[in-house]
Amino acid sequence: MDFRTPDEFFSKWFTWKFGREPNQELSLNFFQVRQLEDREVNEDVLAIEMKRLKIEGITAADLKRTILDNKSSRIFVYRGSSRENIRWATYVSRLRKITIFHYGFSD
């Protein structure tokens, strides 16, 4: 998997485009590299993801700290279908997995 550019990674993972509402297209299906803020990472969502992905040996609080300590998280924001909640995901290199860390709009 190639993380070098957003376009290379995005086209391999997120191919569905949301375009029904012009203002929502700007908020969905994007890729960023930046440090996440504490308010953006939901520990309850991480706990659900850890169960889904069968991640053991680490707590949700530890995973949140790992994500927050990364100064260049690869962040993906997308919606799988028009009725699905917006999902925020990041690649956690320590686990070698992509995990969802937030549902809905960030503000």
C-alpha positions as CSV (number, residue, x, y, z in Angstrom):
1,M,0.0,0.0,0.0
2,D,1.4,3.4,-1.0
3,F,0.9,6.3,1.4
4,R,3.1,8.8,-0.4
5,T,0.4,11.0,-1.8
6,P,-3.3,11.5,-0.9
7,D,-4.4,10.8,-4.4
8,E,-2.7,7.5,-4.6
9,F,-4.0,6.3,-1.3
10,F,-7.5,7.8,-1.6
11,S,-8.2,6.2,-5.0
12,K,-7.4,2.7,-3.6
13,W,-9.6,3.0,-0.5
14,F,-12.4,5.4,-1.1
15,T,-14.0,5.3,-4.5
16,W,-17.5,6.3,-3.7
17,K,-18.2,10.0,-4.0
18,F,-21.0,11.8,-2.2
19,G,-22.4,14.6,-4.3
20,R,-26.0,15.1,-3.5
21,E,-25.6,18.3,-1.5
22,P,-22.9,20.7,-2.8
23,N,-21.9,21.8,0.8
24,Q,-21.4,18.2,1.9
25,E,-19.0,17.3,-0.9
26,L,-16.5,19.7,0.6
27,S,-16.8,17.9,4.0
28,L,-16.5,14.3,2.8
29,N,-14.1,11.9,1.1
30,F,-10.9,13.7,2.0
31,F,-7.5,12.8,3.1
32,Q,-5.2,14.8,5.5
33,V,-1.9,14.4,7.2
34,R,-1.8,16.3,10.5
35,Q,-1.8,15.9,14.3
36,L,-5.2,15.2,15.7
37,E,-6.6,17.1,18.7
38,D,-8.0,15.5,21.9
39,R,-11.6,16.6,21.1
40,E,-11.5,14.8,17.7
41,V,-10.7,11.3,19.0
42,N,-13.6,9.5,20.6
43,E,-12.5,6.9,23.1
44,D,-15.9,5.1,23.0
45,V,-15.6,4.8,19.2
46,L,-12.0,3.4,19.6
47,A,-13.3,0.8,22.1
48,I,-15.9,-0.3,19.5
49,E,-13.3,-0.5,16.8
50,M,-10.9,-2.4,19.0
51,K,-13.6,-5.1,19.6
52,R,-14.4,-5.2,15.8
53,L,-10.8,-5.4,14.8
54,K,-9.9,-7.8,17.7
55,I,-7.2,-5.6,19.0
56,E,-5.9,-6.9,22.4
57,G,-3.2,-5.9,24.8
58,I,-4.0,-2.2,24.7
59,T,-6.8,-0.1,26.2
60,A,-8.9,2.5,24.4
61,A,-7.2,5.2,26.4
62,D,-3.7,3.9,25.4
63,L,-4.8,3.8,21.7
64,K,-6.1,7.3,21.9
65,R,-2.8,8.5,23.4
66,T,-0.9,6.7,20.6
67,I,-3.0,8.4,18.0
68,L,-2.7,11.8,19.6
69,D,1.1,11.5,20.0
70,N,1.5,11.0,16.2
71,K,2.3,14.4,14.7
72,S,1.4,13.3,11.2
73,S,-1.6,11.0,11.3
74,R,-3.0,10.0,8.0
75,I,-6.7,10.9,8.3
76,F,-9.5,9.8,6.0
77,V,-13.1,11.3,6.2
78,Y,-15.8,9.5,4.3
79,R,-19.4,8.3,4.1
80,G,-20.0,4.8,2.7
81,S,-23.5,5.7,1.5
82,S,-25.9,8.6,1.7
83,R,-27.6,7.2,4.8
84,E,-24.4,6.3,6.6
85,N,-22.9,8.5,9.3
86,I,-19.6,10.3,8.4
87,R,-16.6,8.2,9.5
88,W,-13.2,9.5,10.5
89,A,-10.4,6.9,10.2
90,T,-6.6,6.9,10.7
91,Y,-3.8,4.5,10.1
92,V,-2.2,3.4,13.4
93,S,1.3,2.3,12.4
94,R,1.9,0.6,15.8
95,L,-1.0,-1.8,15.1
96,R,-0.6,-1.8,11.3
97,K,-4.4,-1.2,11.0
98,I,-6.8,1.5,10.0
99,T,-9.2,2.4,12.7
100,I,-12.2,4.6,13.0
101,F,-11.8,7.2,15.7
102,H,-14.9,9.5,15.3
103,Y,-18.4,9.4,13.8
104,G,-20.2,12.5,12.5
105,F,-19.0,16.0,11.9
106,S,-16.0,17.1,13.9
107,D,-17.5,20.3,15.4
